[in-house]
Amino acid sequence: MSDTISSRDYVAEFLHTHCDLEFAEIPPGATLGDLDIDSLTVLSIIVLVEKQYGLELPERRVAAARTFAELLALLGVRIASA
């Protein structure tokens, strides 16, 4: 498992590369709109994470995500490292 990247790191890298956002600097309560993350970007994140980790997320729950924290919760990503 040490060779696999965590889903948190995977999302952080995606946000840095595609959205010019630093994961650690995003307030958990920020809405996706606050971050200029549109529905297409959310879909891209979801699809990539699903493929990378073999997940299948319910579309209704994904569509209902309005904050960064809600999106991360769907992906099983903890905001703060343990």
DAGIHU-V779976 format. One record per residue. N is the residue number from 1. SS is DSSP state (H for helix, E for strand, - for the rest). OMEGA is omega in whole degrees, 0 to 359 (999 if undefined). NEAR is the number of other ideal C-beta (glycine too) atoms within 8 Angstrom. Layout:
BEGIN
((N:SS:OMEGA:NEAR) (N:SS:OMEGA:NEAR))
END
This chain:
BEGIN
((1:-:182:3) (2:-:179:3) (3:-:182:3) (4:-:179:5) (5:-:180:6) (6:-:179:6) (7:H:178:12) (8:H:179:11) (9:H:179:8) (10:H:178:13) (11:H:180:14) (12:H:179:11) (13:H:178:9) (14:H:181:12) (15:H:179:12) (16:H:185:11) (17:H:188:6) (18:H:185:8) (19:H:182:11) (20:-:179:4) (21:-:175:9) (22:-:184:8) (23:H:185:10) (24:H:183:5) (25:H:182:5) (26:-:176:11) (27:-:182:5) (28:-:181:9) (29:-:180:7) (30:-:176:10) (31:E:178:9) (32:-:176:13) (33:-:177:6) (34:-:184:6) (35:-:184:11) (36:-:175:6) (37:-:182:9) (38:-:184:7) (39:H:178:5) (40:H:177:6) (41:H:177:10) (42:H:179:13) (43:H:178:9) (44:H:179:10) (45:H:182:12) (46:H:182:12) (47:H:180:8) (48:H:180:10) (49:H:177:13) (50:H:180:11) (51:H:182:7) (52:H:188:8) (53:H:178:8) (54:-:180:5) (55:-:170:8) (56:-:185:3) (57:-:179:10) (58:-:183:5) (59:H:180:6) (60:H:180:6) (61:H:178:9) (62:H:181:12) (63:H:182:6) (64:H:181:7) (65:-:181:11) (66:-:180:6) (67:E:177:11) (68:H:180:14) (69:H:179:9) (70:H:178:10) (71:H:179:12) (72:H:179:13) (73:H:178:8) (74:H:181:11) (75:H:181:13) (76:-:182:6) (77:-:174:9) (78:-:181:7) (79:-:179:6) (80:-:176:4) (81:-:180:4) (82:-:999:3))
END
